[in-house]
Amino acid sequence: MAARLTIRYIDSDGERYQVEKDDIHTEIDLSDLGIKSLSLEPVGQSPRLEKLTLNTNHITNIDLAPLSTCHRLKMLSISSNRLNTIDLRPLSSCRELEALELSDNLLEKLDLSPLGDCRNLKWLYLADNRLQEIDLAPLNGNPRLQYLVLSGNKLSSIDLSPLQDSLDLRYLHLNENALKFVDISVLFQCEQLESLIIDSDVSISANHKLRHLSYFPEPINEILDNIDWLHESSERYKTT
């Protein structure tokens, strides 16, 4: 017999509401409800949960700790809110996580370290925040990553080398940042690459040995004439 979950929240006007759900639900969508704050404690009692969506609300802070028991969670989306910080550590227990969407918030910093245990991660959307830096090292060794969207932030530099095992990468969007240059050497092995978006005023470079390959992913083929081919002795870039 299904148990009932009572999810209580406070909306932007200070009114208190609650939503009733069965714990057999695999999806919970609380988008566009004007939520200002809520506790995920009841959600943690739904072991079958695979998808949690909290988009288009007014959430400024949220504790993800209850999700550490949601081992089947595949998608978490908290886009279009007012988050200025979020601790992803509880997600390290969500080994089936495939998609994390935190776009259109106010995040200035984000530690991706907990995602190092999420080897099934395919989609990571962090667009339109205020990120000044991002360390992609936790994504190293993830062969399933397909979509990485970082556009609309304040990144002044980025190291793409941790993507060396992400051979199935399809989309990489870095536009509308403060980037001056970016080394895309690691992307030459991404044969499934469909979309690479970098602002036109950004200096794009790659290891000079890669220019002799017989095949280039189409987005790279389109910008070959604009690539600055660097030798291994370059102190500015290092290619593995």
Buried (B, 14 or more C-beta within 10 A) or exposed (E): EEEEBEBEBBBBEEEEEEBEBEBEBEEBBBBEBBBBBBEBEBBBBBEBBBBBBBBBBBBBEBEBEBBBBBBBBBBBBBBBBBBBEBBBEBBBBBBBBBBBBBBBBEBBEBEBEBBBBBBBBBBBBBBBBEBBBBEBEBBEEBEBBBBBBBBBBBBEEBBBBBBBBBBBBBBBBBBBBEBEBBBBBBBBBBEEBBEBEBEEEBEBBBBBBBEEEEEBBEBBEEBEEEBBEBEEEBEEBEBE
